[in-house]
Amino acid sequence: MQANTTTASGDTTSHETASTAAPIRFRFRKLVLMTMDHIKGGISFFTSAAIHFVLLIVLALWVVPAGPDGNANTITLLPYEQEPADLSIQQTMTPIEISQAQDAIEQEVQADSAAIGELAKLIEPMPSQSATSAQAATLQLTSELQKNLPWNQAVPARNGGGFQGRSGDLQKQLLAARGGSPATEDAVERALRWIAAHQLPDGSWSFNHHEVEVGKLSPNPGESLTKTGATGLALLPFLGKGYTHMNENPYRDHIERGLYYLKANQIVGPNGGDLQDGSMYGHGLATLALCEAYAMTEDPSLLPDASQAIRFIEYAQHNQGGWRYIPKQPGDISVFGWQLMALKSGLLGGIKVDSSTIGMAEFWLDSVQLADGAYYGYQAPGKLPSTTSIGLLSRMYLGWSKDDPRMHKGVDFLSDEGPSKLDMYYNYYATNVLCHYGGPQWEGWNDELKAYLIKTQSRKGFTTGSWYFEEKHSKVGGRLYVTCLAAMILEVYYRHMPLYSEKSLDFTF
């Protein structure tokens, strides 16, 4: 086994013991899968039971971090076969302009925090209700977690990546500690108002926002594809702000009707609950929304639907560990990322996730990595910022340490690349990576991107609160897709509890 690896750019780097073990893990996993196939062939009951017992132990240890296909008429919102060129925000804004833009908007928010634009007339506040027992428990947990602040103190491992920071005083503390501001919060609320106004009467959303009457007043519609996916994506910014169908907020009815639409349109069969509506993108986004809503509220009516949706993700996985547009296709990292995030959210809500699914997902990530995991490609090893951001966030969820040299190398690559002025999908994943990683890389990234998003958010007429940047993916997803991603970027400060503190946490699959 060689101790050095040559990257696509010709760089040769040395690796730690955990890195050089990757080929051994590849062969070991294949041996495990072969053994499982033999078990299915019909050996005796007691021998099968013994081998299953051994395999359970192996699979339990397996997930501890160690250091094309046919065409189909499916939605292709976010593939990254090619990296869009010339997208640096720095080419349009100097550091002085960034600072001036942020200062000006901060002053405006302080002077006129009630400015809501013309869309305010379209949404009536929902009636107040008292907190449920589940919410009371969440508030108690929040109080306990506050003892672990300030930021540089350890957060309990069991809460790494969780949703407890989305409400109350903890949300405010995380907002301040991670670099948010009143201006970012104002931008989020404006975005939620625009998203809510474009919900269809049946509770769904469409990437073609012209399908709702008021939507015809805003330009840049996308295509009428995977309404389950559009609905899931539209729900995520509400949940990210801490708003659910069970707590007091202006959008309770919108959230409840959106969740009901997903439940009513899930097709349950022997392989679980199918929410594709034409694409595994749609299924991943819809599952993510159901799992987040369940984990945040413990609403028992959501548990069967969220669990069935998780089962379908497990079924749809290709035998090499990836996911793509339709079940059982060889994977691509874009579809992969949404499925893994949905599985993680299911686990946070206490939903069982098969360890072999996670083990094979890690196996697939190994197949598209460069430099032992510092960089990632789309369907083969590569080094693009967009795909690397998805790969690194997946590694974080799978338990890689912040101190891992491969993580450090990948984060430096994203930090040097900087935010995009057009591609909010790349910005969304990279923002999550850098926020969890922290340090100077995050501070520079955050200062630049939040100022750009605040500056570019529309404040004109019926587009007030939304964003649109012209690029090939936004032509499909439209203004709804761009606005949802931008809003979630500005919620990053509290959307997920930190994965790392003074030392790496052990909250993994």
SULVEN-V674080 format. One record per backbone hydrogen bond with DSSP energy under -0.5 kcal/mol. CO is the residue of the C=O (numbers start at 1). NH is the residue of the N-H. Records with the same first field share a line. If there is no record, write none. Layout:
CO: NH  NH
//
This chain:
3: 15
5: 7  13
7: 10
11: 7
13: 5
16: 19  20
17: 21
19: 22
21: 25
22: 26
23: 27
24: 28
25: 29
26: 30
27: 31
28: 32
29: 33
30: 34
31: 35
32: 36
33: 37
34: 38
35: 39
36: 40
37: 41
38: 41
39: 42  43
44: 48
45: 49
46: 50
47: 51
48: 52
49: 53
50: 54
51: 55
52: 56
53: 57
54: 58
55: 59
56: 60
57: 61
58: 62
59: 63
61: 64
72: 74
82: 84
87: 421
88: 91
89: 92  93
94: 98
95: 99
96: 100
97: 101
98: 102
99: 103
100: 104
101: 105
102: 106
103: 107
104: 108
105: 109
106: 110
107: 111
108: 112
112: 115
117: 120
118: 121
119: 122
120: 123
132: 136
133: 137
134: 138
135: 139
136: 140
137: 141
138: 142
139: 143
140: 144
141: 145
142: 146
143: 147
144: 147
145: 148
146: 149
150: 153
156: 159
157: 160
159: 162
162: 497
163: 166
164: 167
167: 171
168: 172
169: 173
170: 174
171: 175
172: 176
173: 177
174: 178
175: 179  180
176: 179
181: 185
182: 186
183: 187
184: 188
185: 189
186: 190
187: 191
188: 192
189: 193
190: 194
191: 195
192: 196
193: 197
194: 198
195: 198
196: 199
200: 203
204: 200
207: 209  222
208: 211
209: 212
212: 215  216
213: 216
214: 217
215: 218
220: 479
223: 225
226: 230
227: 205  231
228: 232
229: 233
230: 234
231: 235
232: 236
233: 237
234: 238
235: 239
236: 240
237: 241
238: 243
239: 242
244: 247
247: 249
249: 252
251: 255
252: 256
253: 257
254: 258
255: 259
256: 260
257: 261
258: 262
259: 263
260: 264
261: 265
263: 266
266: 268
267: 274
269: 272
272: 269  274
273: 275
274: 267
276: 279
277: 226
279: 283
280: 284
281: 285
282: 286
283: 287
284: 288
285: 289
286: 290
287: 291
288: 292
289: 293
290: 294
291: 295
292: 296
293: 297
294: 298
298: 300
299: 302  303
300: 304
302: 306
303: 307
304: 308
305: 309
306: 310
307: 311
308: 273  312
309: 313
310: 314
311: 315
312: 316
313: 317
314: 317
316: 328
318: 321
322: 318
323: 332
325: 280
326: 329
332: 336
333: 337
334: 338
335: 339
336: 340
337: 341
338: 342
339: 343
340: 344
341: 345
342: 346
343: 347
344: 348
345: 349
346: 351
347: 350
354: 357  358
355: 359
356: 360
357: 361
358: 362
359: 363
360: 364
361: 365
362: 366
363: 367
364: 367  368
365: 368
366: 369
367: 381
368: 377  382
370: 373  374  375
371: 374
375: 370
376: 384
378: 333
384: 388
385: 389
386: 390
387: 391
388: 392
389: 393
390: 394
391: 395
392: 396
393: 397
394: 398
395: 400
396: 399
397: 509
401: 404
404: 407  408
405: 409
406: 410
407: 411
408: 412
409: 413
410: 414
411: 415
412: 416
413: 417
414: 418
419: 89
422: 424
423: 427
424: 428
425: 429
426: 430
427: 431
428: 432
429: 433
430: 434
431: 435
432: 436
433: 437
434: 438
438: 442
439: 443
440: 444
441: 445
442: 446
443: 447
444: 448
445: 449
446: 450
447: 451
448: 452
449: 453
450: 454
451: 455
452: 456
453: 457
458: 465
459: 461
460: 463
461: 464
463: 466
466: 458
469: 471
471: 475
473: 476  477
474: 478
476: 223
477: 481
478: 482
479: 483
480: 484
481: 485
482: 486
483: 487
484: 488
485: 489
486: 490
487: 491
488: 491
489: 492
491: 494  495
492: 496
497: 161
499: 505
503: 501
506: 508
//
